[in-house]
Amino acid sequence: MDESWFRLVSDGVWRYLDEVVAHAKGERGTLAREAGRTAAAWRTLLRLHGGAGHCRRCRRRGLCLVWQVAIGYFIRRLPGQ
């Protein structure tokens, strides 16, 4: 997998998580806390699964399933959106 392509999509994932947390902070209360916790969990999971060429955890070439799910939900539009 091309490193520049991975950088582009991973930047999009981080940006999405940042936007969700920023939006939730305006809401206050439980929503803000849970959005922050969920985003932190995703960030940790994605860091554990490394970069473009080889997933350190899955020992797989290319995008592992963790990154595929993150890109699918945070970058692509889901049906009906």
Summary of the structure (lengths in Angstrom):
residues: 81
radius of gyration: 13.7
end to end distance: 28.4
largest distance: 41.1
contacts: 207
relative contact order: 0.16
helix: 65%
strand: 5%
